[in-house]
Amino acid sequence: METKQVWKFIIGGDKDSISIPIGSEILEVHEQYGEVCIWALVSPKEEKEERFFEVYGTGHDIVQNPCQPDLNYIGTAHLSNGSLVFHVFERFK
């Protein structure tokens, strides 16, 4: 039987790459202690891969390839008591 765990990762800017076990499933995006975080269901023994995340504020321009969608919406985080709203996407390279 395979053991899985939920891990937290902090998104450290507008564009960030995170080393995460292969096959991980993103579960949630949320603010915690003033930072945008994602939680993922991971297999801890799997090798890691780099995954790429981008954060956009409401009303900001998002560049996406219309011929080959390469951006997947993950979730939204509210910071500063909701006065800042950020939308997190995963970029597939």
C-alpha positions as CSV (number, residue, x, y, z in Angstrom):
1,M,0.0,0.0,0.0
2,E,1.3,3.4,-1.0
3,T,1.6,6.1,1.7
4,K,0.7,9.7,0.9
5,Q,0.9,12.9,2.8
6,V,-0.4,16.5,2.4
7,W,2.5,19.0,2.1
8,K,2.4,22.7,2.1
9,F,4.4,24.8,-0.4
10,I,4.8,28.6,-0.3
11,I,4.6,30.5,-3.5
12,G,7.4,33.0,-3.2
13,G,6.5,35.6,-5.9
14,D,4.7,36.4,-9.1
15,K,6.4,33.4,-10.8
16,D,7.9,30.6,-8.8
17,S,9.1,27.0,-9.4
18,I,8.6,24.4,-6.7
19,S,10.4,21.1,-6.4
20,I,7.5,18.6,-5.7
21,P,7.2,14.8,-5.8
22,I,6.2,13.5,-9.2
23,G,2.5,12.9,-9.6
24,S,1.4,15.2,-6.8
25,E,-2.1,16.5,-6.8
26,I,-2.7,20.2,-5.9
27,L,-5.5,20.3,-3.4
28,E,-5.9,23.9,-2.2
29,V,-4.6,27.5,-2.5
30,H,-5.0,29.7,0.5
31,E,-3.3,32.5,2.5
32,Q,-1.4,31.5,5.6
33,Y,0.5,34.0,7.7
34,G,0.5,36.6,4.9
35,E,1.8,34.3,2.2
36,V,0.2,32.5,-0.7
37,C,0.4,28.8,-0.1
38,I,-0.6,25.6,-1.9
39,W,-1.3,22.2,-0.3
40,A,-0.7,19.1,-2.3
41,L,-1.3,15.4,-1.9
42,V,2.2,13.8,-2.4
43,S,3.9,10.4,-2.4
44,P,6.9,11.3,-0.3
45,K,9.2,8.6,-1.7
46,E,8.7,9.7,-5.3
47,E,11.5,11.6,-7.1
48,K,10.9,15.4,-7.3
49,E,10.2,17.5,-10.4
50,E,10.1,21.3,-10.9
51,R,6.6,22.7,-11.3
52,F,5.9,26.3,-12.3
53,F,3.4,28.6,-10.7
54,E,2.3,32.1,-11.5
55,V,0.3,34.5,-9.3
56,Y,-1.8,37.3,-10.7
57,G,-3.8,40.0,-9.0
58,T,-7.4,40.7,-10.0
59,G,-7.3,42.9,-13.2
60,H,-3.7,42.0,-14.1
61,D,-2.8,40.9,-17.6
62,I,-2.3,37.1,-18.0
63,V,-0.4,35.9,-21.1
64,Q,-1.6,32.6,-22.4
65,N,-1.0,30.7,-25.7
66,P,-4.4,30.5,-27.4
67,C,-3.3,27.6,-29.7
68,Q,-2.0,25.4,-26.9
69,P,-3.3,26.2,-23.4
70,D,-0.4,26.1,-21.1
71,L,-1.8,27.7,-18.0
72,N,-4.1,25.9,-15.5
73,Y,-6.1,27.8,-12.8
74,I,-5.3,26.3,-9.3
75,G,-7.1,28.6,-6.9
76,T,-7.4,32.1,-5.3
77,A,-5.9,33.5,-2.1
78,H,-7.2,36.5,-0.2
79,L,-4.6,38.6,1.7
80,S,-4.7,41.6,4.0
81,N,-8.3,40.8,5.2
82,G,-9.4,40.4,1.6
83,S,-8.1,43.7,0.3
84,L,-5.6,41.8,-1.9
85,V,-6.9,38.9,-4.1
86,F,-4.4,36.7,-5.9
87,H,-5.2,34.0,-8.5
88,V,-2.7,31.1,-8.8
89,F,-2.1,29.2,-12.0
90,E,0.2,26.4,-12.9
91,R,2.3,26.9,-16.1
92,F,3.0,23.8,-18.2
93,K,6.3,24.3,-20.1
